[in-house]
Amino acid sequence: MPSMVTNVAIDCANAYRLARFWSDVTGHPLDPEDEPGHDETEIMLPGGPALHFNEVPEPKSAKNRLHLCLRPDTSRDAEVERLLKLGASLVADRRKPDGWGWVVLADPEGNEFCILLAESERAALATSTAAS
């Protein structure tokens, strides 16, 4: 029998603070038992693994070897602006002149993640590419 992914663990300096940021990003609450000062916190994502935040003593020192890719409900560009206002920072802009591409952001502790095109944007671009 194969293994099932139950959570994605994110090492951090302040588990509660970083989980609050990701709660705002995903629109899903922290576990009701989590409080400031806890060294582990979790966000349950419907239909997927939980995001588990675990405090570690060492700081982040290099590029993530694993990262989250987010597909917004609105639009890629609107989501990038929203997340920058929440405290994310721009790492790399991979948007292309033809509308395709993604944006690499970092959370307040420097963990990189990507913002992809919304499904509606992908469909519109695919249709316009096929029509040309």
Residue pairs with C-beta under 8 A, 6 or more apart in sequence:
5 49
6 49
6 50
7 42
7 49
7 50
7 51
7 52
8 49
8 50
8 51
8 52
8 66
8 68
9 52
9 53
9 54
10 18
10 22
10 51
10 52
10 53
10 54
10 111
11 54
11 55
11 56
11 60
12 18
12 53
12 54
12 55
12 56
12 109
12 111
13 55
13 56
13 59
13 109
14 55
14 109
15 38
15 39
15 40
15 41
15 53
15 54
15 55
16 30
16 34
16 35
16 36
16 37
16 38
16 41
16 53
17 36
17 108
18 41
18 53
18 107
18 108
18 109
19 30
19 34
19 41
19 42
19 43
19 51
19 53
20 30
21 86
21 87
21 88
21 107
21 108
22 43
22 51
22 53
22 107
23 29
23 30
23 43
24 86
25 70
25 83
25 86
25 88
25 107
26 43
26 45
26 51
28 43
28 44
28 45
28 46
29 43
30 41
30 42
30 43
31 41
31 42
31 43
31 44
34 41
34 42
39 54
39 55
40 52
40 53
40 54
40 55
41 52
41 53
42 50
42 51
42 52
42 53
43 50
43 51
44 50
45 51
60 109
60 110
60 111
63 112
64 111
64 112
67 111
67 112
67 113
67 114
68 113
68 114
69 102
69 113
69 114
69 116
70 79
70 113
70 114
70 115
70 116
71 116
71 117
71 118
71 119
72 78
72 79
72 115
72 116
72 118
73 118
74 118
75 117
75 118
75 120
75 121
76 95
76 102
76 103
76 115
76 116
76 117
76 118
76 121
77 95
79 115
79 118
80 90
80 103
80 105
80 115
83 105
83 115
84 90
84 105
87 107
87 108
88 105
88 106
88 107
88 108
89 105
89 106
90 103
90 104
90 105
91 104
91 105
91 106
91 112
92 103
92 104
93 103
93 104
94 101
94 102
94 103
94 104
95 101
95 102
95 103
98 125
98 129
99 117
99 121
99 125
100 117
100 125
101 117
102 114
102 115
102 116
102 117
103 114
103 115
104 112
104 113
104 114
105 112
105 113
105 114
105 115
106 112
106 113
107 113
117 125
